[in-house]
Amino acid sequence: MQNKNTKSFIVLHNGRIVIEAYFNKRTAITPWYWASAGKTFTASLTDIAEQEGYLNIQNKVYDYNS
């Protein structure tokens, strides 16, 4: 991963970190811009919310307006 310019890598199992690694002078507290990762994170949360019945991606946004 270091050769591919990876900044960090994490593996979660049952909600717990089992592997955490940082590369190329990065640490757990090094700030960096992660807009692309943010999009992936948002898509993942949306998928989880749909799987757990919190939303249906076929519905319109205004269907959730309270």
NORCOR-V976448 format. One record per backbone hydrogen bond with DSSP energy under -0.5 kcal/mol. CO is the residue of the C=O (numbers start at 0). NH is the residue of the N-H. E is the energy in kcal/mol with one decimal. If there is no record, write none. Layout:
# NORCOR-V976448
co=CO nh=NH e=E
co=CO nh=NH e=E
This chain:
# NORCOR-V976448
co=0 nh=3 e=-1.0
co=0 nh=5 e=-2.0
co=1 nh=4 e=-1.3
co=6 nh=22 e=-2.2
co=8 nh=20 e=-2.6
co=10 nh=17 e=-2.8
co=10 nh=18 e=-1.4
co=12 nh=15 e=-1.5
co=15 nh=12 e=-2.7
co=18 nh=10 e=-2.5
co=20 nh=8 e=-2.3
co=22 nh=25 e=-1.1
co=26 nh=29 e=-1.0
co=33 nh=37 e=-2.3
co=34 nh=38 e=-1.7
co=35 nh=39 e=-1.7
co=36 nh=40 e=-2.8
co=37 nh=41 e=-2.5
co=38 nh=42 e=-2.3
co=39 nh=43 e=-2.3
co=40 nh=44 e=-2.6
co=41 nh=45 e=-2.3
co=42 nh=46 e=-2.2
co=43 nh=47 e=-2.4
co=44 nh=48 e=-2.7
co=45 nh=49 e=-2.2
co=46 nh=50 e=-2.7
co=47 nh=51 e=-2.2
co=48 nh=53 e=-2.8
co=48 nh=54 e=-0.9
co=49 nh=52 e=-1.5
co=55 nh=58 e=-2.0
co=59 nh=62 e=-1.6
co=60 nh=63 e=-2.0
co=61 nh=64 e=-1.0
